[in-house]
Amino acid sequence: SYLWDFIDLNESSGANNLSLSEKSVADQYTITNGVITSANRQVDFVFATPVELTSEFDWSIEWTGVLNDNGIILGNAFATKGYIYLAPFAQNMGYSVRLVDNNGQTFYLPYGEHAESNRAMNNWKIAYVRESKTISLYLNGAVVSEYVAENPFSFIFTNMFGRYGSDNVNYCFAGSLDNLKITFVTYIHEEQSE
């Protein structure tokens, strides 16, 4: 697993530290008392090691934060696919978390009555269970919505807080995060001997 506590841009084990992307504006984010804030959609960060999550294993993405507006929490600097867009205030997206995999396959996890909970510091989690093929959205440990992913999928995230659609348009995160954790479990397939 990877954990960012935002004391700085380092991941807790040092295995996947962050660096400011080349398109970001350096003075448009702050880190104060372990909380990173990006208010103006002008900042995203590059992972030292890209994060790949697929339908082949269990995984979860958990964060504690406040969202000021719709925006991407994990994405790619260079692509319009492979991202997670938090859209609790976007009617055209069904007030939902929108996951788009590397092939453009889209999954929607509606916030329902909990959309406004993004405006306060709360704990959120997106988790996938391979056995049931279910992607779930949690708020403070309780299930908000679920999606059964019938088809295989794969995400490769290179950036935290966003992606840029062009030099002038971006979809970056606007808000504050106290922490973010990505956990994944891989399976080893053993040959059965007769």
N, C-alpha and C positions, 0 to 999 in steps of 0.2 A: 504494500500500500504506500501511497504518497500522502503526506500531510503538510499543508502550508498554514502556519499560525500567524503569519504576517507580522512577526517581530521585525523582519526584513524580507527580502525576496528569496531567501533560501528555504528549500524543502527540509523538513525536520531531520531526515537522515542524510541530507546532502546529495541524494541520488538524482534529484530532478529539480534543480534550482531554476529560478525564473530570471529572464533578462528583458529589458524594455525592447519592444519591437522597433524596427527602423522607422516605421510610419508614425509612431507615437510621439506625443508632445510631453517632454519630461516633466514639466512643471504642472501637469494636469492631474496628478494623483498625490495623495499623502498617505503616510503610515503613521498612525498615532495610537499608542497603547495597544498594539496588536491588532488594529483594525485598519484595513486598506480602503481608501475612498477614492472613487473616480466619478466625478460628477458630470463631466461634459462629453462623454463618449469619445475622448481623444486618446485613450490609452489601451493598449493590450500588451501582453507579455508572452515571450516565447519559452516553451519548455526546453530544458537541456536535452531531454529525451522525449520524443513524441509518445503519446499514450494511445494504445490501441485497445479497443473494447469491441468484442464480437458476440454473436449468439452462441458461440462454442463454449463459453464459460460464464460463471456467475460474476457479477460486478456491481459496484455501487458508487455513486457520486454524492457526497454529503457536504452541505455548507450551512453556515450560520450567517445570516446577513439581512440587509435591507435593500430593496430595489426601488430606485426612484422612477424608473421608466422601463419599458420593454428593452431587452438587450440580450446579447449572447454571453453565456458564462464560459463555454468551451467551444473552440472553433479552429479555423485555419486562416492564416493570414492571406492565403493565395487562392482560396477556392470558395465556391458557392455551395459546396456540399461538405458534409462532415462537421456538423455543429449542433449545439443545443441552445435554442432561443427561448428565453423566459419571457412569455407574453401575457402576463396576468391582466394587463389593461388594454389588450388589443382584441376588439370584438371580431374583426375579420379573421382572427386565428382561434376563435372560440375560447378566449381567455385561458390559454393553456400553455404548458411547456411543449415546445415543438422540437422534436429530435429529427434531424435529417442525416441519414447515413451517407457513406462515400459514394453510393450509387444513386442517391436522390430519393431513396425510400423514406417516407415521412411517417412519424408516429406522434399522435397528439395525446397528452395527458391533461385533461381539463382541471383547472383549479376549483371550479364550482363556486361554492359560497366562500371559499378561502382566498380568493384573489387579493383582497385588501390586507391579508396577513403578511404580504410582501412588504408593506409599508412600515413594518416594525421589525425589530431584530428577532427572527425566528429561525428554527432549525428545519432545513429541508433535505430530502434525500430522494434520489432516483435510483432504483435498484432493479436489476434484472436477475431472474432465476431461470437457469437453463432448463431444468426439469419440467417446469410448467410453461416455459416460453413467455413469461409474464414480465412486463416492465411496469413498475409501480412508482407512484409519486407519494411521498410521505410528508406530513407536517407535524413536527414535534412528536414523531414516533407513530402517528396514526395515518392509515392509508387514506389518501384523498381521491385517487383514481388509479385505474389499471388498464393496461393494453396488452392483448395477447398478440405476440409477434409471430405470425405463422411462417413467414419467409426468413431465411438467413439474413443477417445484417452485419455490417462492420463499420466502426468509426475509427478514424485516426485523427486525434486532436494534436495540433502543433502549438496552439496558443490558448492562454487563459484570458478571459475578458473580451474576446471578440474575434472579428475578422473584418477586413475592409473590402467593401464591394467595388470600390474604385479609389482613385487618389482623393476624391472629394466626398465620397459617401461612405459612412461606416456604420456598423451595427454593434458597436462596442457597449460593454456593460456600463450602466450608470447607477451607482449606489455604493454600498459599503459591505465588506465581508470581514467577519471576525476569524473565520477559518474555512478551509476547503480540504476535503479528503477524498481521494480516489482509491478504491480497494477492488482488487480483482483476484479471482481464484482460477487457476488453470488446472486442467485434468491431464493425468498421464494415462495413456491407453496401453495396457499391458497385453501382450500376446498370451492367449490361453494355450497351455501345453496339454497334450493328450496322454 
